[in-house]
Amino acid sequence: MKNSDISSALATPLPSSEPARKSFALQGRTVGLDPRTHAVRPDLADVRLAEYVFAPHYAAPLPYRTQSAVTLREGRPLGSAVLAELAPGETFEVLELAGGHAWGIAPHLGLVGYCDAGLLERVQ
């Protein structure tokens, strides 16, 4: 882990055309990342962040598209703070689908949050 190379202002990295790494060396302390801009929770993290942070589970993002306007929230509950409004047709990278909600990344905004999974469609 190279904590001197990581800034909490960085958004989740975009997918690379390079082959995925097969292994990672854990060295030093885990880097603290902002959960609003990095897909990291205590139980799950974006696999693209595996070399920067340790998590019990990692997920690869799946591309979805919003079918209508979608509210991106900080948490699952409807009373959670609103982070952004996603327009119809915008990309949303889903890392978890559970309880009618999707947790993932709005890549064009660089924000991570929850939205109504019923308003998303999988991109093939």
N, CA, C and O atoms as CSV, one atom per row, in Angstrom:
chain,resi,resn,atom,element,x,y,z
A,1,MET,N,N,0.839,-1.173,0.000
A,1,MET,CA,C,0.000,0.000,0.000
A,1,MET,C,C,0.881,1.232,0.000
A,1,MET,O,O,1.863,1.320,0.737
A,2,LYS,N,N,0.520,2.147,-0.814
A,2,LYS,CA,C,1.313,3.353,-0.947
A,2,LYS,C,C,0.485,4.529,-0.464
A,2,LYS,O,O,-0.095,5.247,-1.279
A,3,ASN,N,N,0.419,4.739,0.825
A,3,ASN,CA,C,-0.451,5.788,1.317
A,3,ASN,C,C,0.055,7.177,0.984
A,3,ASN,O,O,-0.714,8.134,1.068
A,4,SER,N,N,1.315,7.327,0.609
A,4,SER,CA,C,1.798,8.636,0.215
A,4,SER,C,C,1.321,9.015,-1.173
A,4,SER,O,O,1.367,10.190,-1.537
A,5,ASP,N,N,0.859,8.039,-1.966
A,5,ASP,CA,C,0.404,8.299,-3.330
A,5,ASP,C,C,-1.105,8.480,-3.419
A,5,ASP,O,O,-1.625,8.771,-4.497
A,6,ILE,N,N,-1.815,8.315,-2.315
A,6,ILE,CA,C,-3.268,8.340,-2.347
A,6,ILE,C,C,-3.775,9.588,-1.645
A,6,ILE,O,O,-3.289,9.958,-0.576
A,7,SER,N,N,-4.745,10.222,-2.254
A,7,SER,CA,C,-5.380,11.385,-1.662
A,7,SER,C,C,-6.853,11.088,-1.472
A,7,SER,O,O,-7.461,10.417,-2.306
A,8,SER,N,N,-7.437,11.574,-0.389
A,8,SER,CA,C,-8.856,11.333,-0.173
A,8,SER,C,C,-9.701,12.077,-1.198
A,8,SER,O,O,-10.911,11.861,-1.268
A,9,ALA,N,N,-9.091,12.945,-1.991
A,9,ALA,CA,C,-9.831,13.672,-3.017
A,9,ALA,C,C,-9.969,12.866,-4.304
A,9,ALA,O,O,-10.730,13.259,-5.189
A,10,LEU,N,N,-9.255,11.753,-4.432
A,10,LEU,CA,C,-9.334,10.954,-5.646
A,10,LEU,C,C,-10.645,10.200,-5.707
A,10,LEU,O,O,-11.133,9.710,-4.688
A,11,ALA,N,N,-11.211,10.106,-6.885
A,11,ALA,CA,C,-12.411,9.297,-7.085
A,11,ALA,C,C,-11.995,7.870,-7.380
A,11,ALA,O,O,-10.822,7.603,-7.641
A,12,THR,N,N,-12.953,6.944,-7.340
A,12,THR,CA,C,-12.673,5.558,-7.675
A,12,THR,C,C,-12.079,5.513,-9.067
A,12,THR,O,O,-12.636,6.111,-9.988
A,13,PRO,N,N,-10.941,4.805,-9.253
A,13,PRO,CA,C,-10.285,4.794,-10.552
A,13,PRO,C,C,-11.160,4.168,-11.633
A,13,PRO,O,O,-11.973,3.285,-11.360
A,14,LEU,N,N,-10.979,4.636,-12.853
A,14,LEU,CA,C,-11.714,4.081,-13.976
A,14,LEU,C,C,-11.128,2.734,-14.359
A,14,LEU,O,O,-9.950,2.479,-14.112
A,15,PRO,N,N,-11.939,1.867,-14.964
A,15,PRO,CA,C,-11.430,0.560,-15.374
A,15,PRO,C,C,-10.269,0.728,-16.340
A,15,PRO,O,O,-10.248,1.655,-17.149
A,16,SER,N,N,-9.329,-0.154,-16.251
A,16,SER,CA,C,-8.141,-0.111,-17.090
A,16,SER,C,C,-8.202,-1.214,-18.125
A,16,SER,O,O,-8.844,-2.242,-17.910
A,17,SER,N,N,-7.538,-1.005,-19.242
A,17,SER,CA,C,-7.468,-2.045,-20.265
A,17,SER,C,C,-6.354,-3.040,-19.948
A,17,SER,O,O,-6.203,-4.052,-20.631
A,18,GLU,N,N,-5.579,-2.745,-18.909
A,18,GLU,CA,C,-4.514,-3.656,-18.495
A,18,GLU,C,C,-5.107,-4.865,-17.789
A,18,GLU,O,O,-6.187,-4.771,-17.207
A,19,PRO,N,N,-4.408,-6.012,-17.833
A,19,PRO,CA,C,-4.916,-7.204,-17.132
A,19,PRO,C,C,-5.005,-6.947,-15.626
A,19,PRO,O,O,-4.207,-6.203,-15.058
A,20,ALA,N,N,-5.988,-7.577,-15.004
A,20,ALA,CA,C,-6.172,-7.428,-13.557
A,20,ALA,C,C,-4.991,-8.032,-12.809
A,20,ALA,O,O,-4.412,-9.030,-13.238
A,21,ARG,N,N,-4.644,-7.412,-11.686
A,21,ARG,CA,C,-3.557,-7.948,-10.875
A,21,ARG,C,C,-3.998,-9.249,-10.237
A,21,ARG,O,O,-5.160,-9.395,-9.858
A,22,LYS,N,N,-3.084,-10.191,-10.117
A,22,LYS,CA,C,-3.390,-11.502,-9.540
A,22,LYS,C,C,-3.197,-11.524,-8.028
A,22,LYS,O,O,-3.849,-12.304,-7.334
A,23,SER,N,N,-2.314,-10.683,-7.513
A,23,SER,CA,C,-2.063,-10.689,-6.078
A,23,SER,C,C,-1.642,-9.295,-5.628
A,23,SER,O,O,-1.244,-8.449,-6.429
A,24,PHE,N,N,-1.742,-9.091,-4.325
A,24,PHE,CA,C,-1.378,-7.823,-3.735
A,24,PHE,C,C,-0.550,-8.081,-2.489
A,24,PHE,O,O,-0.808,-9.029,-1.747
A,25,ALA,N,N,0.424,-7.253,-2.269
A,25,ALA,CA,C,1.219,-7.346,-1.054
A,25,ALA,C,C,0.671,-6.326,-0.063
A,25,ALA,O,O,0.607,-5.134,-0.363
A,26,LEU,N,N,0.280,-6.791,1.105
A,26,LEU,CA,C,-0.194,-5.876,2.133
A,26,LEU,C,C,0.987,-5.379,2.926
A,26,LEU,O,O,1.672,-6.147,3.602
A,27,GLN,N,N,1.216,-4.087,2.836
A,27,GLN,CA,C,2.343,-3.480,3.527
A,27,GLN,C,C,1.866,-2.225,4.230
A,27,GLN,O,O,1.167,-1.404,3.636
A,28,GLY,N,N,2.232,-2.073,5.468
A,28,GLY,CA,C,1.879,-0.863,6.192
A,28,GLY,C,C,0.409,-0.811,6.567
A,28,GLY,O,O,-0.278,-1.832,6.605
A,29,ARG,N,N,-0.061,0.406,6.845
A,29,ARG,CA,C,-1.423,0.603,7.304
A,29,ARG,C,C,-2.381,0.770,6.139
A,29,ARG,O,O,-1.990,1.195,5.051
A,30,THR,N,N,-3.643,0.430,6.379
A,30,THR,CA,C,-4.682,0.660,5.393
A,30,THR,C,C,-4.894,2.165,5.251
A,30,THR,O,O,-4.869,2.900,6.239
A,31,VAL,N,N,-5.098,2.609,4.039
A,31,VAL,CA,C,-5.295,4.020,3.755
A,31,VAL,C,C,-6.740,4.398,4.048
A,31,VAL,O,O,-7.657,3.661,3.684
A,32,GLY,N,N,-6.953,5.522,4.692
A,32,GLY,CA,C,-8.306,6.004,4.939
A,32,GLY,C,C,-8.830,6.710,3.695
A,32,GLY,O,O,-8.212,7.660,3.216
A,33,LEU,N,N,-9.962,6.254,3.169
A,33,LEU,CA,C,-10.544,6.842,1.972
A,33,LEU,C,C,-11.925,7.406,2.286
A,33,LEU,O,O,-12.628,6.886,3.153
A,34,ASP,N,N,-12.307,8.446,1.597
A,34,ASP,CA,C,-13.603,9.087,1.794
A,34,ASP,C,C,-14.693,8.220,1.170
A,34,ASP,O,O,-14.670,8.008,-0.043
A,35,PRO,N,N,-15.651,7.707,1.954
A,35,PRO,CA,C,-16.688,6.822,1.417
A,35,PRO,C,C,-17.660,7.524,0.471
A,35,PRO,O,O,-18.445,6.853,-0.198
A,36,ARG,N,N,-17.629,8.850,0.396
A,36,ARG,CA,C,-18.480,9.561,-0.568
A,36,ARG,C,C,-17.878,9.540,-1.971
A,36,ARG,O,O,-18.595,9.690,-2.960
A,37,THR,N,N,-16.562,9.355,-2.055
A,37,THR,CA,C,-15.893,9.371,-3.360
A,37,THR,C,C,-15.148,8.075,-3.661
A,37,THR,O,O,-14.646,7.887,-4.770
A,38,HIS,N,N,-15.075,7.186,-2.681
A,38,HIS,CA,C,-14.432,5.887,-2.864
A,38,HIS,C,C,-15.408,4.806,-2.394
A,38,HIS,O,O,-15.981,4.908,-1.309
A,39,ALA,N,N,-15.590,3.795,-3.199
A,39,ALA,CA,C,-16.544,2.732,-2.873
A,39,ALA,C,C,-15.932,1.793,-1.837
A,39,ALA,O,O,-15.443,0.710,-2.159
A,40,VAL,N,N,-15.975,2.245,-0.585
A,40,VAL,CA,C,-15.404,1.498,0.540
A,40,VAL,C,C,-16.370,1.565,1.709
A,40,VAL,O,O,-16.788,2.644,2.129
A,41,ARG,N,N,-16.718,0.391,2.230
A,41,ARG,CA,C,-17.507,0.272,3.462
A,41,ARG,C,C,-16.755,-0.692,4.372
A,41,ARG,O,O,-15.812,-1.342,3.923
A,42,PRO,N,N,-17.144,-0.800,5.627
A,42,PRO,CA,C,-16.458,-1.749,6.512
A,42,PRO,C,C,-16.555,-3.200,6.039
A,42,PRO,O,O,-15.679,-4.009,6.343
A,43,ASP,N,N,-17.618,-3.534,5.295
A,43,ASP,CA,C,-17.831,-4.921,4.863
A,43,ASP,C,C,-17.520,-5.183,3.396
A,43,ASP,O,O,-17.405,-6.342,2.996
A,44,LEU,N,N,-17.382,-4.138,2.582
A,44,LEU,CA,C,-17.270,-4.321,1.138
A,44,LEU,C,C,-16.532,-3.144,0.508
A,44,LEU,O,O,-16.667,-2.000,0.944
A,45,ALA,N,N,-15.745,-3.448,-0.531
A,45,ALA,CA,C,-15.030,-2.391,-1.256
A,45,ALA,C,C,-14.964,-2.733,-2.734
A,45,ALA,O,O,-15.030,-3.899,-3.123
A,46,ASP,N,N,-14.833,-1.705,-3.544
A,46,ASP,CA,C,-14.622,-1.865,-4.979
A,46,ASP,C,C,-13.287,-2.583,-5.174
A,46,ASP,O,O,-12.275,-2.188,-4.595
A,47,VAL,N,N,-13.288,-3.628,-5.980
A,47,VAL,CA,C,-12.071,-4.408,-6.202
A,47,VAL,C,C,-10.945,-3.546,-6.782
A,47,VAL,O,O,-9.770,-3.865,-6.601
A,48,ARG,N,N,-11.290,-2.465,-7.473
A,48,ARG,CA,C,-10.262,-1.577,-8.032
A,48,ARG,C,C,-9.472,-0.841,-6.953
A,48,ARG,O,O,-8.444,-0.228,-7.238
A,49,LEU,N,N,-9.960,-0.906,-5.704
A,49,LEU,CA,C,-9.263,-0.267,-4.588
A,49,LEU,C,C,-8.504,-1.269,-3.728
A,49,LEU,O,O,-7.986,-0.905,-2.672
A,50,ALA,N,N,-8.429,-2.510,-4.158
A,50,ALA,CA,C,-7.832,-3.575,-3.340
A,50,ALA,C,C,-6.380,-3.315,-2.964
A,50,ALA,O,O,-5.938,-3.744,-1.898
A,51,GLU,N,N,-5.645,-2.636,-3.796
A,51,GLU,CA,C,-4.243,-2.389,-3.447
A,51,GLU,C,C,-4.078,-1.225,-2.463
A,51,GLU,O,O,-2.977,-0.970,-1.973
A,52,TYR,N,N,-5.188,-0.518,-2.179
A,52,TYR,CA,C,-5.117,0.627,-1.269
A,52,TYR,C,C,-5.782,0.400,0.073
A,52,TYR,O,O,-5.425,1.045,1.059
A,53,VAL,N,N,-6.757,-0.521,0.125
A,53,VAL,CA,C,-7.518,-0.702,1.358
A,53,VAL,C,C,-7.878,-2.177,1.512
A,53,VAL,O,O,-8.171,-2.864,0.534
A,54,PHE,N,N,-7.850,-2.649,2.752
A,54,PHE,CA,C,-8.250,-4.029,3.030
A,54,PHE,C,C,-9.724,-4.048,3.394
A,54,PHE,O,O,-10.186,-3.215,4.174
A,55,ALA,N,N,-10.462,-4.993,2.832
A,55,ALA,CA,C,-11.876,-5.190,3.162
A,55,ALA,C,C,-12.142,-6.683,3.211
A,55,ALA,O,O,-11.460,-7.452,2.533
A,56,PRO,N,N,-13.127,-7.113,4.007
A,56,PRO,CA,C,-13.453,-8.540,4.063
A,56,PRO,C,C,-13.928,-9.088,2.713
A,56,PRO,O,O,-13.721,-10.262,2.405
A,57,HIS,N,N,-14.571,-8.222,1.908
A,57,HIS,CA,C,-15.077,-8.638,0.598
A,57,HIS,C,C,-14.848,-7.522,-0.403
A,57,HIS,O,O,-14.868,-6.339,-0.063
A,58,TYR,N,N,-14.629,-7.929,-1.654
A,58,TYR,CA,C,-14.486,-6.984,-2.756
A,58,TYR,C,C,-15.512,-7.330,-3.820
A,58,TYR,O,O,-15.896,-8.490,-3.969
A,59,ALA,N,N,-15.954,-6.322,-4.557
A,59,ALA,CA,C,-16.910,-6.539,-5.639
A,59,ALA,C,C,-16.432,-5.815,-6.881
A,59,ALA,O,O,-15.880,-4.717,-6.801
A,60,ALA,N,N,-16.649,-6.437,-8.027
A,60,ALA,CA,C,-16.371,-5.795,-9.304
A,60,ALA,C,C,-17.631,-5.035,-9.724
A,60,ALA,O,O,-18.733,-5.573,-9.618
A,61,PRO,N,N,-17.489,-3.812,-10.191
A,61,PRO,CA,C,-18.663,-3.032,-10.568
A,61,PRO,C,C,-19.359,-3.598,-11.804
A,61,PRO,O,O,-18.707,-4.020,-12.759
A,62,LEU,N,N,-20.692,-3.600,-11.771
A,62,LEU,CA,C,-21.501,-4.025,-12.910
A,62,LEU,C,C,-22.177,-2.790,-13.486
A,62,LEU,O,O,-22.759,-2.005,-12.738
A,63,PRO,N,N,-22.111,-2.601,-14.808
A,63,PRO,CA,C,-22.698,-1.391,-15.399
A,63,PRO,C,C,-24.219,-1.464,-15.472
A,63,PRO,O,O,-24.792,-2.414,-16.005
A,64,TYR,N,N,-24.848,-0.446,-14.927
A,64,TYR,CA,C,-26.297,-0.265,-15.009
A,64,TYR,C,C,-26.554,1.133,-15.564
A,64,TYR,O,O,-25.664,1.982,-15.604
A,65,ARG,N,N,-27.798,1.347,-15.991
A,65,ARG,CA,C,-28.206,2.648,-16.506
A,65,ARG,C,C,-29.509,3.023,-15.802
A,65,ARG,O,O,-30.354,2.168,-15.534
A,66,THR,N,N,-29.655,4.299,-15.512
A,66,THR,CA,C,-30.889,4.760,-14.877
A,66,THR,C,C,-32.011,4.781,-15.912
A,66,THR,O,O,-31.816,5.249,-17.034
A,67,GLN,N,N,-33.186,4.272,-15.533
A,67,GLN,CA,C,-34.346,4.252,-16.433
A,67,GLN,C,C,-35.127,5.559,-16.362
A,67,GLN,O,O,-35.825,5.929,-17.306
A,68,SER,N,N,-35.005,6.243,-15.248
A,68,SER,CA,C,-35.670,7.524,-15.028
A,68,SER,C,C,-34.789,8.303,-14.050
A,68,SER,O,O,-33.709,7.843,-13.682
A,69,ALA,N,N,-35.243,9.460,-13.640
A,69,ALA,CA,C,-34.475,10.224,-12.652
A,69,ALA,C,C,-34.326,9.397,-11.374
A,69,ALA,O,O,-35.285,8.782,-10.907
A,70,VAL,N,N,-33.124,9.388,-10.819
A,70,VAL,CA,C,-32.809,8.569,-9.645
A,70,VAL,C,C,-32.113,9.448,-8.605
A,70,VAL,O,O,-31.225,10.235,-8.932
A,71,THR,N,N,-32.529,9.298,-7.357
A,71,THR,CA,C,-31.892,10.024,-6.256
A,71,THR,C,C,-30.772,9.173,-5.686
A,71,THR,O,O,-30.997,8.031,-5.284
A,72,LEU,N,N,-29.576,9.720,-5.649
A,72,LEU,CA,C,-28.424,9.060,-5.043
A,72,LEU,C,C,-28.324,9.557,-3.610
A,72,LEU,O,O,-28.213,10.757,-3.361
A,73,ARG,N,N,-28.366,8.606,-2.663
A,73,ARG,CA,C,-28.380,8.950,-1.238
A,73,ARG,C,C,-27.148,8.410,-0.522
A,73,ARG,O,O,-26.483,7.485,-0.987
A,74,GLU,N,N,-26.872,9.018,0.621
A,74,GLU,CA,C,-25.745,8.606,1.454
A,74,GLU,C,C,-25.972,7.236,2.089
A,74,GLU,O,O,-25.015,6.491,2.301
A,75,GLY,N,N,-27.208,6.896,2.390
A,75,GLY,CA,C,-27.545,5.619,3.018
A,75,GLY,C,C,-28.795,5.021,2.389
A,75,GLY,O,O,-29.403,5.627,1.507
A,76,ARG,N,N,-29.178,3.828,2.846
A,76,ARG,CA,C,-30.370,3.166,2.309
A,76,ARG,C,C,-31.683,3.871,2.658
A,76,ARG,O,O,-32.556,3.986,1.798
A,77,PRO,N,N,-31.844,4.346,3.897
A,77,PRO,CA,C,-33.136,4.946,4.274
A,77,PRO,C,C,-33.495,6.162,3.413
A,77,PRO,O,O,-32.619,6.926,3.006
A,78,LEU,N,N,-34.799,6.330,3.141
A,78,LEU,CA,C,-35.249,7.467,2.340
A,78,LEU,C,C,-34.912,8.803,2.987
A,78,LEU,O,O,-34.815,9.820,2.300
A,79,GLY,N,N,-34.735,8.806,4.297
A,79,GLY,CA,C,-34.375,10.036,4.994
A,79,GLY,C,C,-32.891,10.369,4.939
A,79,GLY,O,O,-32.471,11.396,5.473
A,80,SER,N,N,-32.095,9.523,4.306
A,80,SER,CA,C,-30.649,9.774,4.209
A,80,SER,C,C,-30.376,11.003,3.357
A,80,SER,O,O,-31.175,11.367,2.494
A,81,ALA,N,N,-29.248,11.631,3.607
A,81,ALA,CA,C,-28.861,12.827,2.852
A,81,ALA,C,C,-28.781,12.524,1.360
A,81,ALA,O,O,-28.261,11.489,0.945
A,82,VAL,N,N,-29.308,13.448,0.571
A,82,VAL,CA,C,-29.253,13.330,-0.880
A,82,VAL,C,C,-27.893,13.823,-1.362
A,82,VAL,O,O,-27.470,14.934,-1.042
A,83,LEU,N,N,-27.216,12.976,-2.138
A,83,LEU,CA,C,-25.915,13.346,-2.699
A,83,LEU,C,C,-26.060,13.985,-4.073
A,83,LEU,O,O,-25.357,14.940,-4.405
A,84,ALA,N,N,-26.989,13.439,-4.876
A,84,ALA,CA,C,-27.172,13.948,-6.240
A,84,ALA,C,C,-28.440,13.364,-6.834
A,84,ALA,O,O,-29.010,12.409,-6.307
A,85,GLU,N,N,-28.870,13.951,-7.931
A,85,GLU,CA,C,-29.963,13.424,-8.742
A,85,GLU,C,C,-29.348,12.961,-10.048
A,85,GLU,O,O,-28.674,13.732,-10.731
A,86,LEU,N,N,-29.579,11.700,-10.396
A,86,LEU,CA,C,-29.063,11.150,-11.645
A,86,LEU,C,C,-30.155,11.248,-12.703
A,86,LEU,O,O,-31.306,10.894,-12.448
A,87,ALA,N,N,-29.800,11.721,-13.871
A,87,ALA,CA,C,-30.742,11.875,-14.974
A,87,ALA,C,C,-31.003,10.523,-15.639
A,87,ALA,O,O,-30.197,9.601,-15.511
A,88,PRO,N,N,-32.117,10.403,-16.342
A,88,PRO,CA,C,-32.382,9.165,-17.084
A,88,PRO,C,C,-31.248,8.872,-18.069
A,88,PRO,O,O,-30.747,9.768,-18.749
A,89,GLY,N,N,-30.857,7.598,-18.127
A,89,GLY,CA,C,-29.814,7.175,-19.056
A,89,GLY,C,C,-28.396,7.280,-18.527
A,89,GLY,O,O,-27.455,6.901,-19.224
A,90,GLU,N,N,-28.217,7.786,-17.309
A,90,GLU,CA,C,-26.866,7.907,-16.746
A,90,GLU,C,C,-26.361,6.551,-16.281
A,90,GLU,O,O,-27.141,5.691,-15.874
A,91,THR,N,N,-25.056,6.370,-16.346
A,91,THR,CA,C,-24.411,5.141,-15.905
A,91,THR,C,C,-24.298,5.134,-14.388
A,91,THR,O,O,-24.003,6.153,-13.763
A,92,PHE,N,N,-24.543,3.948,-13.806
A,92,PHE,CA,C,-24.346,3.724,-12.375
A,92,PHE,C,C,-23.677,2.371,-12.239
A,92,PHE,O,O,-24.222,1.361,-12.686
A,93,GLU,N,N,-22.500,2.339,-11.626
A,93,GLU,CA,C,-21.744,1.096,-11.446
A,93,GLU,C,C,-22.161,0.449,-10.137
A,93,GLU,O,O,-21.838,0.953,-9.061
A,94,VAL,N,N,-22.878,-0.664,-10.222
A,94,VAL,CA,C,-23.427,-1.331,-9.042
A,94,VAL,C,C,-22.417,-2.302,-8.441
A,94,VAL,O,O,-21.840,-3.133,-9.142
A,95,LEU,N,N,-22.214,-2.181,-7.129
A,95,LEU,CA,C,-21.347,-3.090,-6.384
A,95,LEU,C,C,-22.147,-4.029,-5.496
A,95,LEU,O,O,-21.672,-5.110,-5.147
A,96,GLU,N,N,-23.372,-3.618,-5.125
A,96,GLU,CA,C,-24.221,-4.473,-4.294
A,96,GLU,C,C,-25.690,-4.171,-4.577
A,96,GLU,O,O,-26.098,-3.013,-4.666
A,97,LEU,N,N,-26.469,-5.234,-4.715
A,97,LEU,CA,C,-27.926,-5.141,-4.803
A,97,LEU,C,C,-28.491,-5.878,-3.597
A,97,LEU,O,O,-28.250,-7.074,-3.427
A,98,ALA,N,N,-29.243,-5.166,-2.759
A,98,ALA,CA,C,-29.808,-5.791,-1.558
A,98,ALA,C,C,-31.002,-4.979,-1.079
A,98,ALA,O,O,-30.954,-3.750,-1.028
A,99,GLY,N,N,-32.080,-5.686,-0.729
A,99,GLY,CA,C,-33.241,-5.030,-0.143
A,99,GLY,C,C,-33.864,-3.955,-1.013
A,99,GLY,O,O,-34.384,-2.968,-0.491
A,100,GLY,N,N,-33.824,-4.123,-2.321
A,100,GLY,CA,C,-34.414,-3.136,-3.216
A,100,GLY,C,C,-33.544,-1.923,-3.478
A,100,GLY,O,O,-33.952,-0.994,-4.176
A,101,HIS,N,N,-32.346,-1.933,-2.918
A,101,HIS,CA,C,-31.415,-0.818,-3.107
A,101,HIS,C,C,-30.158,-1.282,-3.833
A,101,HIS,O,O,-29.774,-2.449,-3.765
A,102,ALA,N,N,-29.532,-0.344,-4.526
A,102,ALA,CA,C,-28.243,-0.601,-5.170
A,102,ALA,C,C,-27.216,0.335,-4.543
A,102,ALA,O,O,-27.473,1.524,-4.353
A,103,TRP,N,N,-26.054,-0.218,-4.226
A,103,TRP,CA,C,-24.945,0.590,-3.724
A,103,TRP,C,C,-23.884,0.589,-4.799
A,103,TRP,O,O,-23.505,-0.466,-5.307
A,104,GLY,N,N,-23.406,1.765,-5.144
A,104,GLY,CA,C,-22.393,1.824,-6.184
A,104,GLY,C,C,-21.915,3.232,-6.448
A,104,GLY,O,O,-21.989,4.117,-5.595
A,105,ILE,N,N,-21.416,3.412,-7.675
A,105,ILE,CA,C,-20.707,4.631,-8.054
A,105,ILE,C,C,-21.406,5.297,-9.237
A,105,ILE,O,O,-21.740,4.640,-10.223
A,106,ALA,N,N,-21.620,6.599,-9.126
A,106,ALA,CA,C,-22.043,7.412,-10.265
A,106,ALA,C,C,-20.748,7.963,-10.863
A,106,ALA,O,O,-20.276,9.012,-10.426
A,107,PRO,N,N,-20.168,7.286,-11.846
A,107,PRO,CA,C,-18.820,7.638,-12.304
A,107,PRO,C,C,-18.663,9.053,-12.856
A,107,PRO,O,O,-17.607,9.665,-12.694
A,108,HIS,N,N,-19.694,9.575,-13.500
A,108,HIS,CA,C,-19.566,10.927,-14.065
A,108,HIS,C,C,-19.515,12.000,-12.974
A,108,HIS,O,O,-19.010,13.098,-13.208
A,109,LEU,N,N,-20.034,11.687,-11.790
A,109,LEU,CA,C,-19.996,12.621,-10.658
A,109,LEU,C,C,-18.878,12.295,-9.671
A,109,LEU,O,O,-18.480,13.140,-8.870
A,110,GLY,N,N,-18.375,11.059,-9.737
A,110,GLY,CA,C,-17.365,10.629,-8.779
A,110,GLY,C,C,-17.936,10.427,-7.389
A,110,GLY,O,O,-17.216,10.544,-6.397
A,111,LEU,N,N,-19.239,10.120,-7.307
A,111,LEU,CA,C,-19.893,9.942,-6.011
A,111,LEU,C,C,-20.341,8.504,-5.812
A,111,LEU,O,O,-20.711,7.809,-6.758
A,112,VAL,N,N,-20.297,8.074,-4.555
A,112,VAL,CA,C,-20.707,6.728,-4.166
A,112,VAL,C,C,-21.927,6.849,-3.269
A,112,VAL,O,O,-21.963,7.683,-2.365
A,113,GLY,N,N,-22.929,6.008,-3.523
A,113,GLY,CA,C,-24.114,6.056,-2.685
A,113,GLY,C,C,-25.107,4.967,-3.024
A,113,GLY,O,O,-24.810,4.027,-3.761
A,114,TYR,N,N,-26.304,5.122,-2.461
A,114,TYR,CA,C,-27.391,4.160,-2.618
A,114,TYR,C,C,-28.500,4.772,-3.476
A,114,TYR,O,O,-28.740,5.978,-3.441
A,115,CYS,N,N,-29.166,3.914,-4.245
A,115,CYS,CA,C,-30.334,4.353,-5.005
A,115,CYS,C,C,-31.322,3.195,-5.112
A,115,CYS,O,O,-31.009,2.059,-4.753
A,116,ASP,N,N,-32.506,3.499,-5.605
A,116,ASP,CA,C,-33.563,2.505,-5.779
A,116,ASP,C,C,-33.171,1.577,-6.928
A,116,ASP,O,O,-33.058,2.018,-8.071
A,117,ALA,N,N,-32.967,0.308,-6.629
A,117,ALA,CA,C,-32.540,-0.657,-7.643
A,117,ALA,C,C,-33.585,-0.865,-8.724
A,117,ALA,O,O,-33.242,-1.241,-9.844
A,118,GLY,N,N,-34.849,-0.628,-8.414
A,118,GLY,CA,C,-35.922,-0.793,-9.380
A,118,GLY,C,C,-35.898,0.225,-10.501
A,118,GLY,O,O,-36.585,0.059,-11.509
A,119,LEU,N,N,-35.106,1.286,-10.334
A,119,LEU,CA,C,-35.016,2.331,-11.353
A,119,LEU,C,C,-33.780,2.166,-12.232
A,119,LEU,O,O,-33.443,3.052,-13.016
A,120,LEU,N,N,-33.106,1.022,-12.094
A,120,LEU,CA,C,-31.894,0.754,-12.880
A,120,LEU,C,C,-32.122,-0.407,-13.813
A,120,LEU,O,O,-32.921,-1.298,-13.523
A,121,GLU,N,N,-31.414,-0.404,-14.947
A,121,GLU,CA,C,-31.424,-1.541,-15.850
A,121,GLU,C,C,-29.987,-1.927,-16.167
A,121,GLU,O,O,-29.123,-1.069,-16.342
A,122,ARG,N,N,-29.749,-3.213,-16.237
A,122,ARG,CA,C,-28.393,-3.743,-16.496
A,122,ARG,C,C,-27.999,-3.432,-17.924
A,122,ARG,O,O,-28.799,-3.598,-18.845
A,123,VAL,N,N,-26.777,-2.986,-18.112
A,123,VAL,CA,C,-26.219,-2.741,-19.442
A,123,VAL,C,C,-25.503,-4.000,-19.872
A,123,VAL,O,O,-24.633,-4.496,-19.157
A,124,GLN,N,N,-25.858,-4.523,-21.038
A,124,GLN,CA,C,-25.235,-5.755,-21.524
A,124,GLN,C,C,-24.035,-5.475,-22.385
A,124,GLN,O,O,-23.396,-6.407,-22.874
